[in-house]
């Protein structure tokens, strides 16, 4: 009888421990964001997508208002390697660094959010203004300085040109005049190269930020759905940056002429007003045409025209 009591008591003690052991662990997505030149732009875009991130100068682990995310701030040059090897589930980095590292990852989407312009970044071959180098063929036996050594070597092999390629730790533009024959450098507008009296010879690669995922993480149902939601919101936030909403009132007799000249993502929304014979029109258009469009709308009879910013546009 005493033996049975002991067994029963042990069973009662152990049962809660068994329950604790089988408790489901919370789902977490490890997300790498680029530290450095793209950091501010990336955090700004993530905020517009609905994810507010606070970065401390003392830590590479920022706060994010989503308990399912663990953010890591890492140099863009390294993110694709950490994603490939599974230290991160996903991350945002440039297409150039994916190619430089030859990383085997899945690309979810392309996102254009340059820190200076909305133009994609380009890795270009540049030489001093008075250099005799006119094309890649003129680099035979020359010395080139760059941060993207592997990318440059691959490009030279493609053109069957042999040249010495050395890694540049910075101030690459300055080296072109005294230390090397040419450089491969990143640019958006070319203004920095022109300021250093350099001439662009050819473009090696056009690069934009990409959302990339570890191949195994992409097979995980929960992680894939989480990443797809982030991508959808981020794309919607970026689309909204170049567009605005317009509202206006117009007499019904003038509506047909108005609609013929009004661009929109889809047909504009038209609704009746309490004032008989008048309607309200609402639409979304590209921001750069607003300055020409509003006077035309006014001339077509529109009144009470309101322009307003957009947070997200999801197609």
ChimeraX commands (.cxc) that place a marker at each C-alpha (Angstrom):
marker #1 position 0.00,0.00,0.00 radius 0.5
marker #1 position 2.85,2.36,0.89 radius 0.5
marker #1 position 4.51,1.56,-2.43 radius 0.5
marker #1 position 1.42,2.53,-4.39 radius 0.5
marker #1 position 1.19,5.84,-2.51 radius 0.5
marker #1 position 4.79,6.62,-3.41 radius 0.5
marker #1 position 4.14,5.91,-7.08 radius 0.5
marker #1 position 1.05,8.11,-7.04 radius 0.5
marker #1 position 2.92,10.97,-5.39 radius 0.5
marker #1 position 5.73,10.73,-7.94 radius 0.5
marker #1 position 3.17,10.80,-10.76 radius 0.5
marker #1 position 1.56,13.96,-9.37 radius 0.5
marker #1 position 4.91,15.73,-9.07 radius 0.5
marker #1 position 6.16,14.74,-12.52 radius 0.5
marker #1 position 3.01,15.59,-14.52 radius 0.5
marker #1 position 3.47,19.41,-14.40 radius 0.5
marker #1 position 7.08,18.95,-15.47 radius 0.5
marker #1 position 5.95,16.96,-18.49 radius 0.5
marker #1 position 3.51,19.70,-19.43 radius 0.5
marker #1 position 6.24,22.32,-19.21 radius 0.5
marker #1 position 8.51,20.28,-21.43 radius 0.5
marker #1 position 5.96,20.08,-24.22 radius 0.5
marker #1 position 5.05,23.79,-24.10 radius 0.5
marker #1 position 5.37,25.25,-27.56 radius 0.5
marker #1 position 8.26,27.65,-28.04 radius 0.5
marker #1 position 7.32,31.06,-29.45 radius 0.5
marker #1 position 7.93,31.55,-33.15 radius 0.5
marker #1 position 10.82,33.91,-33.80 radius 0.5
marker #1 position 12.16,35.28,-37.08 radius 0.5
marker #1 position 15.79,36.42,-37.04 radius 0.5
marker #1 position 15.99,39.41,-39.37 radius 0.5
marker #1 position 19.22,41.10,-40.46 radius 0.5
marker #1 position 19.14,44.79,-41.41 radius 0.5
marker #1 position 22.08,46.68,-42.95 radius 0.5
marker #1 position 24.20,48.74,-40.61 radius 0.5
marker #1 position 25.93,51.75,-42.17 radius 0.5
marker #1 position 24.94,53.86,-45.16 radius 0.5
marker #1 position 21.62,52.07,-45.74 radius 0.5
marker #1 position 20.68,51.87,-42.06 radius 0.5
marker #1 position 18.58,55.03,-41.72 radius 0.5
marker #1 position 16.76,54.47,-45.02 radius 0.5
marker #1 position 15.98,50.86,-44.13 radius 0.5
marker #1 position 14.64,51.68,-40.66 radius 0.5
marker #1 position 12.56,54.50,-42.14 radius 0.5
marker #1 position 11.01,52.16,-44.72 radius 0.5
marker #1 position 10.39,49.46,-42.11 radius 0.5
marker #1 position 8.56,52.05,-39.98 radius 0.5
marker #1 position 6.33,52.96,-42.91 radius 0.5
marker #1 position 5.63,49.27,-43.33 radius 0.5
marker #1 position 4.47,49.19,-39.70 radius 0.5
marker #1 position 7.57,47.92,-37.88 radius 0.5
marker #1 position 9.04,50.55,-35.56 radius 0.5
marker #1 position 12.70,49.91,-34.75 radius 0.5
marker #1 position 14.79,51.74,-32.16 radius 0.5
marker #1 position 18.55,51.42,-32.56 radius 0.5
marker #1 position 21.02,51.98,-29.73 radius 0.5
marker #1 position 24.55,53.10,-30.56 radius 0.5
marker #1 position 25.80,50.63,-27.94 radius 0.5
marker #1 position 24.14,47.51,-29.35 radius 0.5
marker #1 position 23.61,45.79,-32.67 radius 0.5
marker #1 position 20.35,44.32,-31.31 radius 0.5
marker #1 position 17.68,47.02,-31.66 radius 0.5
marker #1 position 14.19,47.08,-30.19 radius 0.5
marker #1 position 11.28,46.32,-32.53 radius 0.5
marker #1 position 7.59,46.50,-31.66 radius 0.5
marker #1 position 6.95,42.94,-32.85 radius 0.5
marker #1 position 7.58,40.10,-30.41 radius 0.5
marker #1 position 8.00,37.65,-33.30 radius 0.5
marker #1 position 11.01,39.50,-34.71 radius 0.5
marker #1 position 14.62,39.54,-33.57 radius 0.5
marker #1 position 16.50,42.26,-35.43 radius 0.5
marker #1 position 20.26,42.26,-35.91 radius 0.5
marker #1 position 22.12,45.24,-37.35 radius 0.5
marker #1 position 24.96,43.89,-39.50 radius 0.5
marker #1 position 27.04,45.35,-42.29 radius 0.5
marker #1 position 25.37,44.86,-45.66 radius 0.5
marker #1 position 28.54,43.18,-46.93 radius 0.5
marker #1 position 28.04,40.30,-44.48 radius 0.5
marker #1 position 24.28,39.77,-44.32 radius 0.5
marker #1 position 23.99,37.38,-47.27 radius 0.5
marker #1 position 26.61,35.06,-45.77 radius 0.5
marker #1 position 24.85,34.92,-42.40 radius 0.5
marker #1 position 21.52,34.27,-44.11 radius 0.5
marker #1 position 23.02,31.55,-46.30 radius 0.5
marker #1 position 24.51,29.72,-43.31 radius 0.5
marker #1 position 21.36,30.05,-41.20 radius 0.5
marker #1 position 22.59,32.44,-38.50 radius 0.5
marker #1 position 19.83,34.72,-39.80 radius 0.5
marker #1 position 16.51,33.58,-41.24 radius 0.5
marker #1 position 16.30,36.54,-43.59 radius 0.5
marker #1 position 17.76,39.97,-44.21 radius 0.5
marker #1 position 17.90,43.03,-46.40 radius 0.5
marker #1 position 21.10,43.61,-48.34 radius 0.5
marker #1 position 22.27,44.76,-51.73 radius 0.5
marker #1 position 22.22,42.53,-54.80 radius 0.5
marker #1 position 25.89,43.45,-55.20 radius 0.5
marker #1 position 26.88,41.74,-51.94 radius 0.5
marker #1 position 24.85,38.65,-52.76 radius 0.5
marker #1 position 26.90,38.39,-55.96 radius 0.5
marker #1 position 30.19,39.29,-54.30 radius 0.5
marker #1 position 29.71,36.57,-51.68 radius 0.5
marker #1 position 28.18,34.11,-54.18 radius 0.5
marker #1 position 25.53,33.42,-51.53 radius 0.5
marker #1 position 22.94,30.72,-52.12 radius 0.5
marker #1 position 19.79,32.35,-50.80 radius 0.5
marker #1 position 16.20,32.87,-51.93 radius 0.5
marker #1 position 15.30,36.39,-53.09 radius 0.5
marker #1 position 11.79,37.38,-51.98 radius 0.5
marker #1 position 11.73,40.81,-53.53 radius 0.5
marker #1 position 13.58,43.86,-54.82 radius 0.5
marker #1 position 13.17,47.14,-52.95 radius 0.5
marker #1 position 14.46,50.44,-54.26 radius 0.5
marker #1 position 15.13,52.80,-51.37 radius 0.5
marker #1 position 18.36,54.61,-52.00 radius 0.5
marker #1 position 19.59,56.85,-49.18 radius 0.5
marker #1 position 20.17,59.74,-51.58 radius 0.5
marker #1 position 18.00,59.21,-54.65 radius 0.5
marker #1 position 15.53,56.69,-56.01 radius 0.5
marker #1 position 18.10,55.56,-58.54 radius 0.5
marker #1 position 19.70,52.12,-58.23 radius 0.5
marker #1 position 23.33,51.95,-57.20 radius 0.5
marker #1 position 25.90,51.04,-59.86 radius 0.5
marker #1 position 29.34,49.52,-59.56 radius 0.5
marker #1 position 31.37,51.21,-62.27 radius 0.5
marker #1 position 34.86,51.13,-63.68 radius 0.5
marker #1 position 36.34,54.60,-63.33 radius 0.5
marker #1 position 39.68,56.12,-64.35 radius 0.5
marker #1 position 41.25,59.60,-64.20 radius 0.5
marker #1 position 39.79,61.99,-66.78 radius 0.5
marker #1 position 42.93,61.93,-68.96 radius 0.5
marker #1 position 43.54,58.16,-68.69 radius 0.5
marker #1 position 44.16,56.21,-71.89 radius 0.5
marker #1 position 41.75,53.50,-70.68 radius 0.5
marker #1 position 38.65,53.59,-72.89 radius 0.5
marker #1 position 37.23,50.08,-72.39 radius 0.5
marker #1 position 37.69,46.90,-70.38 radius 0.5
marker #1 position 40.21,45.63,-72.96 radius 0.5
marker #1 position 42.59,48.43,-72.00 radius 0.5
marker #1 position 42.89,47.01,-68.48 radius 0.5
marker #1 position 45.15,44.16,-69.57 radius 0.5
marker #1 position 48.04,44.01,-67.07 radius 0.5
marker #1 position 46.74,47.01,-65.10 radius 0.5
marker #1 position 46.06,47.36,-61.37 radius 0.5
marker #1 position 42.51,47.92,-60.09 radius 0.5
marker #1 position 41.40,48.83,-56.57 radius 0.5
marker #1 position 37.91,47.97,-55.32 radius 0.5
marker #1 position 35.86,46.71,-52.42 radius 0.5
marker #1 position 34.15,44.08,-54.63 radius 0.5
marker #1 position 37.17,41.98,-55.55 radius 0.5
marker #1 position 35.29,38.81,-56.52 radius 0.5
marker #1 position 32.75,40.68,-58.61 radius 0.5
marker #1 position 35.50,42.54,-60.45 radius 0.5
marker #1 position 37.55,39.41,-61.12 radius 0.5
marker #1 position 34.47,37.65,-62.48 radius 0.5
marker #1 position 33.78,40.59,-64.78 radius 0.5
marker #1 position 37.35,40.59,-66.07 radius 0.5
marker #1 position 37.23,36.84,-66.75 radius 0.5
marker #1 position 34.04,37.35,-68.71 radius 0.5
marker #1 position 35.91,39.77,-70.99 radius 0.5
marker #1 position 39.06,37.59,-71.01 radius 0.5
marker #1 position 41.20,40.32,-69.48 radius 0.5
marker #1 position 43.96,39.66,-66.94 radius 0.5
marker #1 position 44.61,42.41,-64.41 radius 0.5
marker #1 position 45.64,42.72,-60.76 radius 0.5
marker #1 position 42.67,43.38,-58.49 radius 0.5
marker #1 position 43.36,44.53,-54.94 radius 0.5
marker #1 position 40.99,45.15,-52.05 radius 0.5
marker #1 position 40.43,48.78,-51.12 radius 0.5
marker #1 position 39.71,49.68,-47.50 radius 0.5
marker #1 position 38.33,53.09,-48.44 radius 0.5
marker #1 position 39.14,56.41,-50.12 radius 0.5
marker #1 position 39.14,54.46,-53.37 radius 0.5
marker #1 position 38.61,57.55,-55.55 radius 0.5
marker #1 position 41.89,59.08,-54.36 radius 0.5
marker #1 position 43.89,55.96,-55.24 radius 0.5
marker #1 position 42.95,56.22,-58.91 radius 0.5
marker #1 position 45.26,59.19,-59.45 radius 0.5
marker #1 position 48.45,57.82,-57.84 radius 0.5
marker #1 position 48.29,54.21,-56.65 radius 0.5
marker #1 position 46.31,52.23,-59.24 radius 0.5
marker #1 position 45.33,52.45,-62.89 radius 0.5
marker #1 position 41.58,52.18,-62.32 radius 0.5
marker #1 position 38.97,51.64,-59.65 radius 0.5
marker #1 position 35.65,49.85,-59.41 radius 0.5
marker #1 position 33.43,51.96,-57.18 radius 0.5
marker #1 position 29.76,52.29,-56.29 radius 0.5
marker #1 position 27.80,55.35,-57.33 radius 0.5
marker #1 position 24.23,56.55,-57.72 radius 0.5
marker #1 position 24.59,59.83,-59.58 radius 0.5
marker #1 position 28.30,59.83,-60.46 radius 0.5
marker #1 position 28.75,63.22,-58.75 radius 0.5
marker #1 position 31.39,62.00,-56.30 radius 0.5
marker #1 position 33.46,60.51,-59.13 radius 0.5
marker #1 position 33.22,63.71,-61.17 radius 0.5
marker #1 position 34.23,65.73,-58.12 radius 0.5
marker #1 position 37.38,63.61,-57.91 radius 0.5
marker #1 position 38.07,64.17,-61.64 radius 0.5
marker #1 position 37.26,60.58,-62.57 radius 0.5
marker #1 position 35.57,59.30,-65.70 radius 0.5
marker #1 position 33.18,56.32,-65.82 radius 0.5
marker #1 position 34.24,53.78,-68.43 radius 0.5
marker #1 position 31.73,50.94,-67.96 radius 0.5
marker #1 position 29.09,49.65,-65.55 radius 0.5
marker #1 position 29.79,46.24,-64.03 radius 0.5
marker #1 position 26.59,45.76,-62.04 radius 0.5
marker #1 position 23.37,47.55,-61.16 radius 0.5
marker #1 position 22.37,46.85,-57.57 radius 0.5
marker #1 position 19.22,47.34,-55.51 radius 0.5
marker #1 position 18.33,46.19,-51.97 radius 0.5
marker #1 position 16.84,42.70,-51.82 radius 0.5
marker #1 position 14.93,40.82,-49.14 radius 0.5
marker #1 position 16.65,37.44,-48.97 radius 0.5
marker #1 position 15.84,34.26,-47.05 radius 0.5
marker #1 position 17.74,31.22,-45.90 radius 0.5
marker #1 position 16.72,28.23,-48.06 radius 0.5
marker #1 position 15.68,26.10,-45.07 radius 0.5
marker #1 position 13.83,28.99,-43.42 radius 0.5
marker #1 position 11.85,29.47,-46.63 radius 0.5
marker #1 position 10.60,25.87,-46.30 radius 0.5
marker #1 position 9.29,26.58,-42.80 radius 0.5
marker #1 position 5.59,27.43,-43.16 radius 0.5
marker #1 position 5.37,29.96,-40.34 radius 0.5
marker #1 position 8.59,31.77,-41.27 radius 0.5
marker #1 position 7.62,31.92,-44.93 radius 0.5
marker #1 position 4.23,33.44,-44.12 radius 0.5
marker #1 position 5.82,35.96,-41.78 radius 0.5
marker #1 position 8.39,36.99,-44.38 radius 0.5
marker #1 position 5.76,37.26,-47.11 radius 0.5
marker #1 position 3.67,39.56,-44.90 radius 0.5
marker #1 position 6.68,41.77,-44.22 radius 0.5
marker #1 position 7.49,41.89,-47.93 radius 0.5
marker #1 position 3.90,42.83,-48.79 radius 0.5
marker #1 position 3.82,45.68,-46.26 radius 0.5
marker #1 position 7.27,46.92,-47.22 radius 0.5
marker #1 position 6.43,46.95,-50.90 radius 0.5
marker #1 position 3.18,48.77,-50.14 radius 0.5
marker #1 position 5.04,51.43,-48.17 radius 0.5
marker #1 position 7.54,51.96,-50.98 radius 0.5
marker #1 position 4.81,52.18,-53.61 radius 0.5
marker #1 position 3.04,54.83,-51.53 radius 0.5
marker #1 position 6.11,57.08,-51.47 radius 0.5
marker #1 position 5.76,58.01,-55.12 radius 0.5
marker #1 position 1.99,58.46,-55.07 radius 0.5
marker #1 position -0.63,60.72,-53.49 radius 0.5
marker #1 position -4.38,60.63,-53.05 radius 0.5
marker #1 position -6.69,63.23,-54.58 radius 0.5
marker #1 position -10.23,64.10,-53.58 radius 0.5
marker #1 position -12.49,66.58,-55.33 radius 0.5
marker #1 position -16.10,67.50,-55.98 radius 0.5
marker #1 position -17.52,68.09,-59.42 radius 0.5
marker #1 position -20.84,68.60,-61.14 radius 0.5
marker #1 position -22.21,65.43,-62.68 radius 0.5
marker #1 position -22.43,67.05,-66.11 radius 0.5
marker #1 position -18.66,67.61,-66.10 radius 0.5
marker #1 position -17.74,64.17,-64.76 radius 0.5
marker #1 position -17.20,62.43,-68.09 radius 0.5
marker #1 position -14.66,64.98,-69.30 radius 0.5
marker #1 position -12.87,64.87,-65.96 radius 0.5
marker #1 position -12.50,61.08,-66.02 radius 0.5
marker #1 position -10.97,61.17,-69.51 radius 0.5
marker #1 position -7.99,63.18,-68.25 radius 0.5
marker #1 position -7.63,61.69,-64.77 radius 0.5
marker #1 position -4.96,58.93,-64.43 radius 0.5
marker #1 position -5.48,56.32,-61.74 radius 0.5
marker #1 position -4.37,52.92,-60.51 radius 0.5
marker #1 position -7.89,51.70,-61.22 radius 0.5
marker #1 position -11.08,53.56,-62.13 radius 0.5
marker #1 position -11.57,56.43,-59.67 radius 0.5
marker #1 position -14.12,56.12,-56.88 radius 0.5
marker #1 position -17.18,58.22,-57.62 radius 0.5
marker #1 position -19.86,58.79,-54.97 radius 0.5
marker #1 position -22.95,60.96,-54.76 radius 0.5
marker #1 position -23.04,64.10,-52.63 radius 0.5
marker #1 position -25.98,65.42,-50.64 radius 0.5
marker #1 position -26.10,68.31,-53.09 radius 0.5
marker #1 position -28.14,67.11,-56.04 radius 0.5
marker #1 position -26.25,66.84,-59.32 radius 0.5
marker #1 position -22.79,66.76,-57.70 radius 0.5
marker #1 position -20.40,63.86,-57.04 radius 0.5
marker #1 position -17.19,63.27,-55.12 radius 0.5
marker #1 position -14.23,61.76,-56.96 radius 0.5
marker #1 position -11.29,60.08,-55.24 radius 0.5
marker #1 position -8.22,58.59,-56.89 radius 0.5
marker #1 position -4.52,57.74,-56.48 radius 0.5
marker #1 position -1.93,59.18,-58.86 radius 0.5
marker #1 position 1.82,59.58,-59.28 radius 0.5
marker #1 position 3.04,62.50,-57.20 radius 0.5
marker #1 position 5.22,63.99,-59.94 radius 0.5
marker #1 position 2.22,64.83,-62.15 radius 0.5
marker #1 position 0.14,66.58,-59.47 radius 0.5
marker #1 position 1.50,70.06,-60.20 radius 0.5
marker #1 position 0.29,69.83,-63.81 radius 0.5
marker #1 position -2.90,67.93,-62.99 radius 0.5
marker #1 position -4.50,70.10,-60.30 radius 0.5
marker #1 position -4.80,73.21,-62.52 radius 0.5
marker #1 position -6.30,71.00,-65.26 radius 0.5
marker #1 position -8.82,69.54,-62.79 radius 0.5
marker #1 position -9.77,73.02,-61.65 radius 0.5
marker #1 position -10.27,74.09,-65.28 radius 0.5
marker #1 position -12.49,71.02,-65.82 radius 0.5
marker #1 position -14.82,72.22,-63.07 radius 0.5
marker #1 position -13.49,70.36,-60.01 radius 0.5
marker #1 position -13.88,72.08,-56.63 radius 0.5
marker #1 position -12.60,71.40,-53.12 radius 0.5
marker #1 position -9.53,69.58,-54.44 radius 0.5
marker #1 position -7.58,67.90,-51.63 radius 0.5
marker #1 position -4.18,66.25,-51.99 radius 0.5
marker #1 position -3.09,63.90,-49.20 radius 0.5
marker #1 position -0.09,61.60,-48.57 radius 0.5
marker #1 position -0.36,57.82,-48.55 radius 0.5
marker #1 position 1.14,55.36,-46.09 radius 0.5
marker #1 position 0.79,52.15,-48.12 radius 0.5
marker #1 position -0.42,51.19,-51.59 radius 0.5
marker #1 position -0.97,47.44,-52.00 radius 0.5
marker #1 position -1.86,46.17,-55.47 radius 0.5
marker link #1:1,2 radius 0.2
marker link #1:2,3 radius 0.2
marker link #1:3,4 radius 0.2
marker link #1:4,5 radius 0.2
marker link #1:5,6 radius 0.2
marker link #1:6,7 radius 0.2
marker link #1:7,8 radius 0.2
marker link #1:8,9 radius 0.2
marker link #1:9,10 radius 0.2
marker link #1:10,11 radius 0.2
marker link #1:11,12 radius 0.2
marker link #1:12,13 radius 0.2
marker link #1:13,14 radius 0.2
marker link #1:14,15 radius 0.2
marker link #1:15,16 radius 0.2
marker link #1:16,17 radius 0.2
marker link #1:17,18 radius 0.2
marker link #1:18,19 radius 0.2
marker link #1:19,20 radius 0.2
marker link #1:20,21 radius 0.2
marker link #1:21,22 radius 0.2
marker link #1:22,23 radius 0.2
marker link #1:23,24 radius 0.2
marker link #1:24,25 radius 0.2
marker link #1:25,26 radius 0.2
marker link #1:26,27 radius 0.2
marker link #1:27,28 radius 0.2
marker link #1:28,29 radius 0.2
marker link #1:29,30 radius 0.2
marker link #1:30,31 radius 0.2
marker link #1:31,32 radius 0.2
marker link #1:32,33 radius 0.2
marker link #1:33,34 radius 0.2
marker link #1:34,35 radius 0.2
marker link #1:35,36 radius 0.2
marker link #1:36,37 radius 0.2
marker link #1:37,38 radius 0.2
marker link #1:38,39 radius 0.2
marker link #1:39,40 radius 0.2
marker link #1:40,41 radius 0.2
marker link #1:41,42 radius 0.2
marker link #1:42,43 radius 0.2
marker link #1:43,44 radius 0.2
marker link #1:44,45 radius 0.2
marker link #1:45,46 radius 0.2
marker link #1:46,47 radius 0.2
marker link #1:47,48 radius 0.2
marker link #1:48,49 radius 0.2
marker link #1:49,50 radius 0.2
marker link #1:50,51 radius 0.2
marker link #1:51,52 radius 0.2
marker link #1:52,53 radius 0.2
marker link #1:53,54 radius 0.2
marker link #1:54,55 radius 0.2
marker link #1:55,56 radius 0.2
marker link #1:56,57 radius 0.2
marker link #1:57,58 radius 0.2
marker link #1:58,59 radius 0.2
marker link #1:59,60 radius 0.2
marker link #1:60,61 radius 0.2
marker link #1:61,62 radius 0.2
marker link #1:62,63 radius 0.2
marker link #1:63,64 radius 0.2
marker link #1:64,65 radius 0.2
marker link #1:65,66 radius 0.2
marker link #1:66,67 radius 0.2
marker link #1:67,68 radius 0.2
marker link #1:68,69 radius 0.2
marker link #1:69,70 radius 0.2
marker link #1:70,71 radius 0.2
marker link #1:71,72 radius 0.2
marker link #1:72,73 radius 0.2
marker link #1:73,74 radius 0.2
marker link #1:74,75 radius 0.2
marker link #1:75,76 radius 0.2
marker link #1:76,77 radius 0.2
marker link #1:77,78 radius 0.2
marker link #1:78,79 radius 0.2
marker link #1:79,80 radius 0.2
marker link #1:80,81 radius 0.2
marker link #1:81,82 radius 0.2
marker link #1:82,83 radius 0.2
marker link #1:83,84 radius 0.2
marker link #1:84,85 radius 0.2
marker link #1:85,86 radius 0.2
marker link #1:86,87 radius 0.2
marker link #1:87,88 radius 0.2
marker link #1:88,89 radius 0.2
marker link #1:89,90 radius 0.2
marker link #1:90,91 radius 0.2
marker link #1:91,92 radius 0.2
marker link #1:92,93 radius 0.2
marker link #1:93,94 radius 0.2
marker link #1:94,95 radius 0.2
marker link #1:95,96 radius 0.2
marker link #1:96,97 radius 0.2
marker link #1:97,98 radius 0.2
marker link #1:98,99 radius 0.2
marker link #1:99,100 radius 0.2
marker link #1:100,101 radius 0.2
marker link #1:101,102 radius 0.2
marker link #1:102,103 radius 0.2
marker link #1:103,104 radius 0.2
marker link #1:104,105 radius 0.2
marker link #1:105,106 radius 0.2
marker link #1:106,107 radius 0.2
marker link #1:107,108 radius 0.2
marker link #1:108,109 radius 0.2
marker link #1:109,110 radius 0.2
marker link #1:110,111 radius 0.2
marker link #1:111,112 radius 0.2
marker link #1:112,113 radius 0.2
marker link #1:113,114 radius 0.2
marker link #1:114,115 radius 0.2
marker link #1:115,116 radius 0.2
marker link #1:116,117 radius 0.2
marker link #1:117,118 radius 0.2
marker link #1:118,119 radius 0.2
marker link #1:119,120 radius 0.2
marker link #1:120,121 radius 0.2
marker link #1:121,122 radius 0.2
marker link #1:122,123 radius 0.2
marker link #1:123,124 radius 0.2
marker link #1:124,125 radius 0.2
marker link #1:125,126 radius 0.2
marker link #1:126,127 radius 0.2
marker link #1:127,128 radius 0.2
marker link #1:128,129 radius 0.2
marker link #1:129,130 radius 0.2
marker link #1:130,131 radius 0.2
marker link #1:131,132 radius 0.2
marker link #1:132,133 radius 0.2
marker link #1:133,134 radius 0.2
marker link #1:134,135 radius 0.2
marker link #1:135,136 radius 0.2
marker link #1:136,137 radius 0.2
marker link #1:137,138 radius 0.2
marker link #1:138,139 radius 0.2
marker link #1:139,140 radius 0.2
marker link #1:140,141 radius 0.2
marker link #1:141,142 radius 0.2
marker link #1:142,143 radius 0.2
marker link #1:143,144 radius 0.2
marker link #1:144,145 radius 0.2
marker link #1:145,146 radius 0.2
marker link #1:146,147 radius 0.2
marker link #1:147,148 radius 0.2
marker link #1:148,149 radius 0.2
marker link #1:149,150 radius 0.2
marker link #1:150,151 radius 0.2
marker link #1:151,152 radius 0.2
marker link #1:152,153 radius 0.2
marker link #1:153,154 radius 0.2
marker link #1:154,155 radius 0.2
marker link #1:155,156 radius 0.2
marker link #1:156,157 radius 0.2
marker link #1:157,158 radius 0.2
marker link #1:158,159 radius 0.2
marker link #1:159,160 radius 0.2
marker link #1:160,161 radius 0.2
marker link #1:161,162 radius 0.2
marker link #1:162,163 radius 0.2
marker link #1:163,164 radius 0.2
marker link #1:164,165 radius 0.2
marker link #1:165,166 radius 0.2
marker link #1:166,167 radius 0.2
marker link #1:167,168 radius 0.2
marker link #1:168,169 radius 0.2
marker link #1:169,170 radius 0.2
marker link #1:170,171 radius 0.2
marker link #1:171,172 radius 0.2
marker link #1:172,173 radius 0.2
marker link #1:173,174 radius 0.2
marker link #1:174,175 radius 0.2
marker link #1:175,176 radius 0.2
marker link #1:176,177 radius 0.2
marker link #1:177,178 radius 0.2
marker link #1:178,179 radius 0.2
marker link #1:179,180 radius 0.2
marker link #1:180,181 radius 0.2
marker link #1:181,182 radius 0.2
marker link #1:182,183 radius 0.2
marker link #1:183,184 radius 0.2
marker link #1:184,185 radius 0.2
marker link #1:185,186 radius 0.2
marker link #1:186,187 radius 0.2
marker link #1:187,188 radius 0.2
marker link #1:188,189 radius 0.2
marker link #1:189,190 radius 0.2
marker link #1:190,191 radius 0.2
marker link #1:191,192 radius 0.2
marker link #1:192,193 radius 0.2
marker link #1:193,194 radius 0.2
marker link #1:194,195 radius 0.2
marker link #1:195,196 radius 0.2
marker link #1:196,197 radius 0.2
marker link #1:197,198 radius 0.2
marker link #1:198,199 radius 0.2
marker link #1:199,200 radius 0.2
marker link #1:200,201 radius 0.2
marker link #1:201,202 radius 0.2
marker link #1:202,203 radius 0.2
marker link #1:203,204 radius 0.2
marker link #1:204,205 radius 0.2
marker link #1:205,206 radius 0.2
marker link #1:206,207 radius 0.2
marker link #1:207,208 radius 0.2
marker link #1:208,209 radius 0.2
marker link #1:209,210 radius 0.2
marker link #1:210,211 radius 0.2
marker link #1:211,212 radius 0.2
marker link #1:212,213 radius 0.2
marker link #1:213,214 radius 0.2
marker link #1:214,215 radius 0.2
marker link #1:215,216 radius 0.2
marker link #1:216,217 radius 0.2
marker link #1:217,218 radius 0.2
marker link #1:218,219 radius 0.2
marker link #1:219,220 radius 0.2
marker link #1:220,221 radius 0.2
marker link #1:221,222 radius 0.2
marker link #1:222,223 radius 0.2
marker link #1:223,224 radius 0.2
marker link #1:224,225 radius 0.2
marker link #1:225,226 radius 0.2
marker link #1:226,227 radius 0.2
marker link #1:227,228 radius 0.2
marker link #1:228,229 radius 0.2
marker link #1:229,230 radius 0.2
marker link #1:230,231 radius 0.2
marker link #1:231,232 radius 0.2
marker link #1:232,233 radius 0.2
marker link #1:233,234 radius 0.2
marker link #1:234,235 radius 0.2
marker link #1:235,236 radius 0.2
marker link #1:236,237 radius 0.2
marker link #1:237,238 radius 0.2
marker link #1:238,239 radius 0.2
marker link #1:239,240 radius 0.2
marker link #1:240,241 radius 0.2
marker link #1:241,242 radius 0.2
marker link #1:242,243 radius 0.2
marker link #1:243,244 radius 0.2
marker link #1:244,245 radius 0.2
marker link #1:245,246 radius 0.2
marker link #1:246,247 radius 0.2
marker link #1:247,248 radius 0.2
marker link #1:248,249 radius 0.2
marker link #1:249,250 radius 0.2
marker link #1:250,251 radius 0.2
marker link #1:251,252 radius 0.2
marker link #1:252,253 radius 0.2
marker link #1:253,254 radius 0.2
marker link #1:254,255 radius 0.2
marker link #1:255,256 radius 0.2
marker link #1:256,257 radius 0.2
marker link #1:257,258 radius 0.2
marker link #1:258,259 radius 0.2
marker link #1:259,260 radius 0.2
marker link #1:260,261 radius 0.2
marker link #1:261,262 radius 0.2
marker link #1:262,263 radius 0.2
marker link #1:263,264 radius 0.2
marker link #1:264,265 radius 0.2
marker link #1:265,266 radius 0.2
marker link #1:266,267 radius 0.2
marker link #1:267,268 radius 0.2
marker link #1:268,269 radius 0.2
marker link #1:269,270 radius 0.2
marker link #1:270,271 radius 0.2
marker link #1:271,272 radius 0.2
marker link #1:272,273 radius 0.2
marker link #1:273,274 radius 0.2
marker link #1:274,275 radius 0.2
marker link #1:275,276 radius 0.2
marker link #1:276,277 radius 0.2
marker link #1:277,278 radius 0.2
marker link #1:278,279 radius 0.2
marker link #1:279,280 radius 0.2
marker link #1:280,281 radius 0.2
marker link #1:281,282 radius 0.2
marker link #1:282,283 radius 0.2
marker link #1:283,284 radius 0.2
marker link #1:284,285 radius 0.2
marker link #1:285,286 radius 0.2
marker link #1:286,287 radius 0.2
marker link #1:287,288 radius 0.2
marker link #1:288,289 radius 0.2
marker link #1:289,290 radius 0.2
marker link #1:290,291 radius 0.2
marker link #1:291,292 radius 0.2
marker link #1:292,293 radius 0.2
marker link #1:293,294 radius 0.2
marker link #1:294,295 radius 0.2
marker link #1:295,296 radius 0.2
marker link #1:296,297 radius 0.2
marker link #1:297,298 radius 0.2
marker link #1:298,299 radius 0.2
marker link #1:299,300 radius 0.2
marker link #1:300,301 radius 0.2
marker link #1:301,302 radius 0.2
marker link #1:302,303 radius 0.2
marker link #1:303,304 radius 0.2
marker link #1:304,305 radius 0.2
marker link #1:305,306 radius 0.2
marker link #1:306,307 radius 0.2
marker link #1:307,308 radius 0.2
marker link #1:308,309 radius 0.2
marker link #1:309,310 radius 0.2
marker link #1:310,311 radius 0.2
marker link #1:311,312 radius 0.2
marker link #1:312,313 radius 0.2
marker link #1:313,314 radius 0.2
marker link #1:314,315 radius 0.2
view
